[in-house]
Amino acid sequence: MSAEEKLAAARADLAGEAGILVAFSGGVDSSAVAAIAHDALGEDAVACTAKSETLPEAELADATRVAAEIGIRHEVVEFSELDDPEFVKNDGDRCYHCRSMRLGRMFEKAEELGIPVVCDGTNASDPGEGHRPGLQAVTELDARSPLLEHDISKDEVREIADIYGLSVADKPSMACLSSRIPTGVEVTEERLTRVDKAEALLRGWGFSQFRVRDHDGLARIEITPEELKEALDIEFVRATRAHMEDLGFEHVTLDLHGYRTGSVSPGETADTEADLLDTQYPTAE
């Protein structure tokens, strides 16, 4: 089936529901689901974003903008992953605890609004992308995943977003801020805040896909290989070093592997650390 045919099937499927609340981050996956749900159900579809310490401020603003672009009603609920000691511990199941809490708030909001179904943006490519404990939470809470149910891959999700004319059709993937902290290092509000502020600097310089990994005092900047040249601009180098020091980082490094998903835990970075730019960003003179 083509992406258009899968879209038609998903839309027809959702049209049979009395109402749908979409767990909505403003990324391409959840935006595609929100657009399909709104197309199928109109005012009986609601997009809901969970605001917490792990959500970058810029992403909340973007979610609000995209919901307006779709024309879907947008609700924001608040919670804190830091209330859960298992999440703070930051073991290999951190994403499971986060997803459980986040989706749990969605079900609470759906019940409050009298909406019988909660959908998320899991697509058909997600289950094959290594260790994904968050998917277990989706199954346990019985959320619907229309993209997965209709075998819609990540590339097809972007096609569908383009069909709806969504501005996020080509938006890079964005994981929550806690993914920047190595497994085994406690997730704290201080660490999350400094990562968010560090990445705001990169966003302000115009970089499109990046992460700042927080190795407890060492900032490891990952930028796509296509943009590494810009990352070595001397003005950016000096501004970044000064900004990162103000945020509490003792060292600032550029990962010569460039941007990659995963690779944050000590065991996963064994061969990455050797490739870090071993000459620290120079302090502005």
FIVOTI-773201 format. One line per field, with one value per residue: residue number from 1; residue in three letters; x, y, z of N, C-alpha, C in turn. Coordinates in steps of 0.05 Angstrom, whole numbers, plus 5000, padded with zeros to 4 digits. Example, Ala and Ser with C-alpha at 12.3 -4.5 7.8 and 13.67 -1.06 7.14 Angstrom:
# FIVOTI-773201
k = [1 2]
r = [ALA SER]
npx = [5264 5257]
npy = [4886 4955]
npz = [5156 5142]
capx = [5246 5273]
capy = [4910 4979]
capz = [5156 5143]
cpx = [5264 5258]
cpy = [4934 5001]
cpz = [5156 5157]
***
This chain:
# FIVOTI-773201
k = [1 2 3 4 5 6 7 8 9 10 11 12 13 14 15 16 17 18 19 20 21 22 23 24 25 26 27 28 29 30 31 32 33 34 35 36 37 38 39 40 41 42 43 44 45 46 47 48 49 50 51 52 53 54 55 56 57 58 59 60 61 62 63 64 65 66 67 68 69 70 71 72 73 74 75 76 77 78 79 80 81 82 83 84 85 86 87 88 89 90 91 92 93 94 95 96 97 98 99 100 101 102 103 104 105 106 107 108 109 110 111 112 113 114 115 116 117 118 119 120 121 122 123 124 125 126 127 128 129 130 131 132 133 134 135 136 137 138 139 140 141 142 143 144 145 146 147 148 149 150 151 152 153 154 155 156 157 158 159 160 161 162 163 164 165 166 167 168 169 170 171 172 173 174 175 176 177 178 179 180 181 182 183 184 185 186 187 188 189 190 191 192 193 194 195 196 197 198 199 200 201 202 203 204 205 206 207 208 209 210 211 212 213 214 215 216 217 218 219 220 221 222 223 224 225 226 227 228 229 230 231 232 233 234 235 236 237 238 239 240 241 242 243 244 245 246 247 248 249 250 251 252 253 254 255 256 257 258 259 260 261 262 263 264 265 266 267 268 269 270 271 272 273 274 275 276 277 278 279 280 281 282 283 284 285]
r = [MET SER ALA GLU GLU LYS LEU ALA ALA ALA ARG ALA ASP LEU ALA GLY GLU ALA GLY ILE LEU VAL ALA PHE SER GLY GLY VAL ASP SER SER ALA VAL ALA ALA ILE ALA HIS ASP ALA LEU GLY GLU ASP ALA VAL ALA CYS THR ALA LYS SER GLU THR LEU PRO GLU ALA GLU LEU ALA ASP ALA THR ARG VAL ALA ALA GLU ILE GLY ILE ARG HIS GLU VAL VAL GLU PHE SER GLU LEU ASP ASP PRO GLU PHE VAL LYS ASN ASP GLY ASP ARG CYS TYR HIS CYS ARG SER MET ARG LEU GLY ARG MET PHE GLU LYS ALA GLU GLU LEU GLY ILE PRO VAL VAL CYS ASP GLY THR ASN ALA SER ASP PRO GLY GLU GLY HIS ARG PRO GLY LEU GLN ALA VAL THR GLU LEU ASP ALA ARG SER PRO LEU LEU GLU HIS ASP ILE SER LYS ASP GLU VAL ARG GLU ILE ALA ASP ILE TYR GLY LEU SER VAL ALA ASP LYS PRO SER MET ALA CYS LEU SER SER ARG ILE PRO THR GLY VAL GLU VAL THR GLU GLU ARG LEU THR ARG VAL ASP LYS ALA GLU ALA LEU LEU ARG GLY TRP GLY PHE SER GLN PHE ARG VAL ARG ASP HIS ASP GLY LEU ALA ARG ILE GLU ILE THR PRO GLU GLU LEU LYS GLU ALA LEU ASP ILE GLU PHE VAL ARG ALA THR ARG ALA HIS MET GLU ASP LEU GLY PHE GLU HIS VAL THR LEU ASP LEU HIS GLY TYR ARG THR GLY SER VAL SER PRO GLY GLU THR ALA ASP THR GLU ALA ASP LEU LEU ASP THR GLN TYR PRO THR ALA GLU]
npx = [5017 5008 5032 4990 4945 4949 4942 4888 4863 4876 4851 4797 4791 4798 4755 4713 4713 4687 4711 4777 4837 4900 4965 5010 5067 5085 5122 5138 5112 5070 5043 5025 4989 4953 4934 4909 4870 4840 4822 4789 4752 4741 4719 4716 4766 4825 4886 4939 4988 5041 5070 5133 5194 5228 5216 5237 5233 5226 5203 5151 5129 5131 5096 5048 5043 5040 4994 4955 4963 4944 4893 4869 4839 4877 4906 4942 4976 5006 5061 5110 5167 5207 5185 5184 5223 5245 5250 5286 5330 5351 5361 5366 5313 5290 5260 5213 5189 5181 5147 5104 5084 5074 5036 4998 4979 4955 4912 4884 4868 4838 4795 4774 4754 4717 4731 4740 4785 4856 4910 4976 5040 5071 5106 5111 5165 5189 5190 5233 5279 5321 5331 5273 5242 5199 5158 5134 5103 5063 5036 5019 4984 4946 4941 4924 4959 4958 4992 5028 4991 4973 5016 5052 5110 5168 5187 5141 5107 5127 5114 5058 5052 5069 5030 4987 5007 5039 5083 5122 5139 5190 5217 5271 5281 5266 5287 5270 5296 5322 5348 5398 5430 5477 5464 5452 5471 5441 5379 5368 5336 5370 5410 5377 5359 5406 5422 5379 5384 5435 5427 5392 5425 5453 5410 5397 5440 5428 5434 5409 5401 5419 5451 5465 5503 5505 5556 5562 5589 5620 5608 5584 5581 5540 5533 5503 5541 5541 5539 5584 5627 5609 5605 5656 5669 5703 5679 5632 5655 5681 5638 5606 5638 5643 5589 5574 5607 5585 5538 5553 5583 5646 5681 5682 5665 5671 5638 5667 5643 5595 5524 5484 5433 5419 5478 5493 5504 5556 5578 5563 5591 5644 5680 5671 5687 5742 5746 5732 5739 5800 5826 5806 5750 5774 5782 5752 5794]
npy = [4976 5046 5108 5144 5110 5082 5124 5138 5092 5093 5141 5128 5088 5115 5148 5119 5123 5150 5194 5223 5230 5256 5241 5290 5317 5353 5337 5304 5253 5251 5296 5282 5242 5273 5306 5269 5249 5296 5307 5263 5266 5318 5366 5329 5309 5317 5348 5335 5360 5342 5377 5382 5377 5353 5369 5409 5481 5506 5466 5461 5509 5502 5459 5482 5518 5484 5455 5494 5504 5456 5460 5436 5426 5444 5419 5428 5391 5383 5352 5318 5282 5277 5266 5212 5164 5121 5138 5182 5154 5135 5087 5032 5030 5079 5107 5077 5088 5143 5146 5118 5152 5198 5182 5164 5212 5231 5196 5208 5261 5252 5222 5261 5296 5265 5232 5173 5146 5143 5162 5151 5169 5127 5096 5049 5039 5044 4998 4967 4993 4981 4979 4997 5014 5048 5034 4991 5013 5038 4994 4969 5007 5008 5045 5070 5063 5090 5096 5054 5011 5013 5002 5044 5073 5111 5144 5145 5171 5223 5234 5235 5277 5317 5315 5336 5386 5402 5440 5413 5370 5357 5359 5347 5289 5292 5278 5271 5315 5285 5245 5261 5252 5209 5139 5117 5162 5208 5239 5306 5368 5411 5391 5380 5432 5460 5433 5444 5500 5502 5477 5513 5554 5531 5524 5577 5593 5571 5517 5453 5399 5369 5354 5365 5330 5314 5301 5300 5350 5354 5378 5348 5361 5345 5348 5347 5316 5347 5398 5407 5439 5491 5490 5496 5547 5605 5646 5623 5581 5608 5636 5593 5565 5603 5609 5557 5550 5588 5562 5522 5479 5446 5430 5432 5397 5374 5325 5284 5244 5265 5281 5231 5183 5154 5130 5154 5132 5110 5058 5056 5095 5084 5080 5128 5170 5171 5196 5247 5318 5333 5380 5430 5476 5540 5592 5656 5710]
npz = [5000 4987 5018 5017 5012 5061 5096 5084 5103 5157 5172 5162 5199 5249 5246 5264 5319 5381 5402 5408 5442 5430 5446 5446 5421 5385 5349 5287 5283 5324 5306 5256 5270 5300 5259 5225 5261 5271 5220 5213 5256 5270 5316 5356 5365 5403 5418 5463 5504 5547 5597 5627 5666 5631 5580 5529 5529 5480 5450 5472 5458 5403 5396 5410 5368 5323 5333 5327 5274 5252 5268 5310 5374 5431 5489 5551 5598 5663 5696 5736 5723 5758 5807 5812 5839 5812 5760 5767 5783 5736 5705 5658 5644 5644 5605 5603 5653 5648 5602 5621 5662 5633 5593 5628 5650 5605 5598 5644 5632 5587 5609 5641 5602 5579 5537 5501 5478 5475 5436 5411 5380 5361 5309 5252 5245 5294 5332 5314 5327 5365 5437 5466 5516 5528 5495 5518 5559 5529 5510 5558 5580 5543 5500 5436 5374 5318 5273 5276 5277 5225 5196 5182 5164 5186 5144 5113 5148 5146 5093 5097 5133 5099 5060 5089 5092 5135 5174 5202 5174 5157 5203 5248 5291 5361 5422 5493 5545 5585 5559 5548 5590 5620 5630 5695 5720 5762 5745 5748 5763 5756 5720 5675 5663 5650 5604 5570 5565 5542 5493 5471 5456 5413 5378 5370 5340 5292 5281 5258 5274 5333 5395 5465 5505 5573 5612 5669 5684 5639 5576 5519 5454 5401 5332 5268 5215 5168 5186 5216 5201 5208 5263 5279 5272 5293 5323 5341 5371 5413 5437 5452 5489 5531 5544 5560 5604 5639 5649 5682 5664 5663 5624 5553 5495 5427 5393 5347 5318 5305 5305 5335 5349 5414 5447 5495 5545 5591 5576 5523 5500 5497 5453 5432 5465 5457 5410 5418 5409 5428 5440 5479 5471 5456 5505 5501 5484]
capx = [5000 5022 5027 4963 4926 4950 4929 4859 4854 4878 4830 4771 4791 4794 4729 4694 4715 4670 4728 4805 4858 4926 4989 5020 5092 5091 5140 5125 5095 5045 5029 5011 4966 4934 4922 4890 4847 4824 4810 4769 4732 4736 4720 4718 4794 4839 4915 4946 5017 5049 5092 5148 5222 5244 5207 5249 5214 5221 5185 5124 5120 5127 5072 5025 5041 5032 4966 4940 4966 4926 4865 4858 4839 4903 4906 4968 4975 5032 5069 5140 5180 5225 5171 5187 5251 5255 5259 5309 5353 5361 5372 5360 5284 5281 5239 5189 5177 5173 5124 5081 5073 5064 5012 4979 4967 4937 4887 4869 4856 4817 4772 4762 4740 4697 4742 4745 4809 4881 4929 5004 5052 5089 5103 5119 5194 5199 5196 5258 5302 5336 5318 5252 5225 5175 5136 5120 5083 5041 5021 5007 4963 4926 4938 4924 4981 4948 5013 5037 4969 4969 5043 5062 5138 5176 5187 5113 5096 5135 5097 5031 5053 5071 5003 4971 5019 5049 5110 5141 5143 5219 5229 5287 5271 5275 5282 5267 5322 5335 5364 5425 5444 5485 5451 5466 5474 5414 5367 5361 5326 5393 5422 5359 5358 5430 5422 5359 5396 5458 5416 5379 5446 5457 5386 5399 5461 5418 5438 5383 5398 5442 5446 5487 5504 5515 5571 5568 5610 5631 5587 5592 5563 5537 5521 5504 5566 5538 5542 5608 5644 5598 5610 5684 5672 5716 5661 5615 5671 5686 5613 5597 5655 5635 5561 5573 5619 5565 5517 5564 5600 5674 5694 5664 5678 5655 5640 5674 5624 5572 5499 5475 5415 5432 5506 5497 5513 5585 5585 5557 5609 5671 5697 5665 5703 5769 5744 5724 5758 5815 5833 5781 5744 5790 5769 5755 5815]
capy = [5000 5071 5124 5155 5089 5077 5148 5135 5070 5103 5161 5114 5073 5133 5161 5103 5128 5172 5216 5215 5249 5249 5249 5308 5331 5372 5325 5296 5230 5259 5316 5267 5229 5294 5315 5248 5249 5320 5303 5242 5271 5346 5376 5307 5302 5336 5343 5341 5360 5340 5395 5373 5387 5341 5379 5435 5503 5511 5445 5467 5531 5491 5442 5500 5529 5463 5448 5516 5499 5434 5468 5418 5436 5437 5420 5423 5381 5385 5332 5318 5256 5277 5256 5183 5156 5102 5155 5197 5135 5135 5061 5026 5031 5106 5115 5063 5103 5169 5142 5110 5176 5217 5172 5164 5239 5234 5181 5223 5283 5241 5216 5287 5308 5246 5221 5144 5135 5158 5153 5162 5171 5105 5088 5022 5037 5046 4973 4955 5011 4975 4978 5018 5007 5064 5020 4973 5029 5042 4969 4964 5026 5004 5067 5063 5074 5087 5094 5026 4993 5013 4996 5069 5076 5139 5159 5149 5192 5248 5238 5242 5305 5334 5315 5355 5412 5409 5452 5395 5346 5350 5366 5326 5277 5306 5262 5288 5324 5265 5227 5273 5246 5181 5120 5113 5188 5217 5260 5327 5392 5427 5380 5384 5460 5469 5422 5459 5526 5498 5471 5538 5569 5519 5530 5605 5595 5561 5488 5440 5374 5370 5349 5370 5309 5324 5280 5309 5370 5356 5380 5336 5372 5329 5363 5331 5319 5368 5424 5408 5461 5515 5487 5503 5576 5614 5662 5604 5567 5625 5641 5568 5559 5622 5604 5532 5554 5602 5543 5503 5458 5451 5425 5432 5381 5369 5297 5282 5226 5280 5274 5204 5176 5136 5136 5172 5118 5104 5035 5061 5117 5076 5088 5156 5189 5173 5213 5275 5338 5334 5407 5443 5501 5561 5613 5681 5726]
capz = [5000 4987 5041 5014 5019 5090 5108 5081 5120 5185 5176 5164 5225 5271 5243 5279 5348 5390 5409 5410 5452 5419 5461 5425 5428 5364 5330 5262 5288 5337 5290 5235 5283 5306 5234 5217 5279 5267 5194 5216 5277 5275 5343 5375 5368 5419 5421 5491 5509 5575 5604 5650 5665 5609 5554 5523 5527 5452 5440 5480 5440 5376 5397 5409 5341 5304 5339 5314 5245 5245 5274 5330 5402 5444 5518 5563 5626 5676 5715 5740 5724 5781 5830 5812 5845 5791 5737 5775 5784 5709 5696 5630 5639 5649 5586 5611 5675 5637 5584 5638 5675 5612 5582 5650 5651 5581 5604 5664 5618 5569 5625 5650 5580 5569 5512 5507 5466 5475 5415 5411 5354 5354 5281 5246 5246 5322 5346 5305 5332 5389 5463 5468 5539 5528 5480 5537 5573 5510 5509 5584 5584 5522 5482 5407 5358 5290 5253 5279 5269 5195 5184 5170 5172 5192 5119 5105 5166 5134 5069 5106 5143 5076 5048 5104 5092 5161 5174 5216 5157 5156 5229 5260 5315 5385 5447 5516 5555 5602 5542 5547 5615 5619 5647 5721 5732 5769 5730 5766 5749 5749 5695 5653 5657 5636 5577 5555 5558 5524 5466 5461 5443 5386 5362 5362 5319 5267 5276 5254 5290 5351 5424 5484 5525 5599 5626 5696 5684 5612 5555 5493 5433 5376 5310 5243 5200 5148 5199 5234 5194 5222 5292 5284 5268 5317 5339 5354 5390 5437 5450 5464 5513 5552 5552 5574 5631 5655 5657 5701 5652 5668 5599 5529 5474 5403 5385 5319 5305 5298 5318 5334 5370 5433 5452 5518 5569 5591 5560 5495 5490 5500 5430 5425 5481 5446 5386 5424 5402 5453 5446 5488 5458 5469 5518 5487 5495]
cpx = [5017 5016 4999 4941 4925 4938 4899 4848 4855 4856 4802 4769 4785 4766 4707 4694 4696 4686 4757 4821 4885 4948 5007 5045 5098 5112 5124 5105 5068 5029 5014 4986 4944 4919 4901 4865 4829 4809 4786 4746 4726 4739 4721 4747 4808 4869 4923 4976 5023 5073 5106 5177 5237 5236 5220 5228 5206 5202 5156 5112 5114 5101 5047 5021 5030 5003 4947 4941 4947 4897 4852 4859 4864 4900 4935 4964 5003 5036 5099 5150 5198 5212 5174 5216 5262 5264 5285 5334 5366 5375 5363 5330 5273 5257 5212 5174 5166 5147 5100 5068 5060 5037 4990 4965 4948 4911 4870 4854 4833 4792 4758 4745 4719 4705 4750 4772 4833 4899 4956 5015 5072 5085 5115 5149 5205 5206 5223 5283 5315 5318 5299 5233 5199 5152 5121 5098 5059 5023 5006 4983 4941 4920 4938 4947 4973 4969 5024 5016 4966 4996 5054 5090 5144 5177 5159 5099 5103 5119 5070 5031 5055 5044 4985 4983 5031 5078 5131 5147 5172 5233 5246 5275 5282 5267 5281 5295 5337 5352 5392 5442 5451 5470 5467 5471 5446 5405 5358 5351 5349 5406 5403 5358 5382 5432 5403 5371 5419 5448 5402 5400 5451 5434 5388 5420 5452 5423 5412 5380 5423 5432 5470 5484 5517 5529 5581 5592 5623 5608 5598 5572 5563 5522 5523 5530 5565 5542 5566 5626 5635 5604 5639 5690 5682 5698 5642 5630 5674 5660 5603 5612 5646 5607 5560 5585 5599 5543 5527 5580 5630 5690 5673 5678 5659 5660 5645 5658 5600 5547 5492 5453 5428 5460 5511 5509 5543 5593 5581 5576 5638 5689 5692 5683 5731 5769 5735 5747 5775 5826 5808 5776 5760 5773 5773 5776 5808]
cpy = [5025 5086 5136 5135 5083 5100 5145 5114 5079 5123 5148 5099 5092 5146 5144 5106 5151 5197 5206 5238 5239 5259 5264 5323 5353 5362 5314 5273 5238 5280 5303 5254 5250 5304 5295 5247 5272 5318 5284 5251 5300 5354 5354 5296 5325 5328 5352 5339 5359 5357 5385 5384 5376 5351 5407 5457 5508 5491 5450 5489 5520 5474 5460 5512 5509 5455 5469 5512 5477 5443 5452 5432 5426 5441 5415 5414 5382 5361 5333 5289 5254 5269 5225 5176 5137 5117 5170 5179 5132 5109 5056 5028 5059 5114 5101 5080 5130 5165 5134 5134 5194 5208 5170 5190 5243 5219 5195 5247 5274 5234 5241 5299 5289 5234 5192 5133 5154 5146 5165 5160 5149 5097 5060 5018 5035 5019 4961 4972 5006 4975 5002 5011 5024 5051 5001 4988 5034 5017 4964 4982 5025 5029 5057 5077 5071 5083 5065 5007 4991 5012 5021 5074 5106 5155 5164 5170 5219 5254 5247 5270 5325 5337 5335 5383 5421 5419 5434 5370 5337 5356 5342 5314 5291 5289 5281 5294 5303 5246 5237 5266 5216 5163 5116 5140 5199 5240 5281 5351 5410 5417 5385 5413 5469 5457 5438 5486 5523 5493 5496 5555 5558 5525 5559 5610 5583 5532 5474 5415 5371 5360 5358 5349 5319 5301 5290 5328 5374 5357 5369 5344 5353 5346 5346 5337 5342 5396 5427 5432 5487 5514 5495 5533 5588 5631 5644 5589 5583 5630 5616 5562 5577 5615 5578 5534 5568 5583 5522 5480 5465 5447 5424 5417 5378 5340 5294 5261 5242 5271 5245 5200 5155 5147 5154 5158 5111 5080 5039 5082 5109 5084 5116 5175 5192 5192 5241 5294 5343 5362 5422 5468 5523 5582 5639 5698 5756]
cpz = [5000 5013 5040 5021 5048 5105 5107 5100 5150 5191 5179 5190 5248 5270 5258 5309 5356 5397 5413 5423 5443 5437 5442 5434 5408 5345 5306 5266 5301 5322 5268 5247 5289 5281 5224 5234 5275 5240 5197 5234 5282 5304 5364 5378 5384 5420 5450 5494 5539 5581 5629 5647 5642 5581 5550 5519 5498 5440 5448 5463 5412 5375 5396 5381 5321 5308 5325 5284 5235 5248 5296 5358 5416 5475 5528 5592 5637 5694 5718 5742 5749 5807 5833 5816 5824 5766 5744 5775 5757 5701 5667 5623 5645 5631 5592 5633 5665 5620 5600 5651 5655 5601 5603 5653 5628 5586 5624 5651 5600 5585 5634 5627 5568 5542 5517 5497 5468 5453 5419 5383 5347 5325 5276 5246 5274 5334 5338 5311 5359 5414 5466 5491 5540 5514 5498 5552 5555 5510 5535 5589 5563 5506 5453 5393 5329 5269 5253 5269 5239 5181 5169 5181 5176 5166 5109 5123 5155 5109 5077 5117 5120 5061 5062 5105 5118 5160 5187 5199 5156 5182 5240 5285 5340 5409 5471 5528 5572 5585 5540 5571 5615 5638 5673 5735 5737 5752 5750 5750 5740 5723 5671 5644 5642 5608 5560 5546 5539 5495 5454 5447 5415 5367 5352 5341 5293 5261 5275 5271 5307 5379 5440 5505 5551 5614 5653 5698 5657 5592 5529 5472 5409 5356 5285 5228 5180 5160 5217 5227 5207 5252 5299 5278 5295 5335 5355 5376 5416 5452 5465 5490 5536 5562 5568 5602 5649 5665 5677 5690 5655 5642 5576 5507 5450 5394 5355 5304 5294 5312 5313 5355 5388 5440 5476 5542 5567 5574 5531 5483 5492 5478 5421 5439 5469 5421 5392 5416 5427 5460 5454 5473 5471 5482 5503 5500 5496]
***
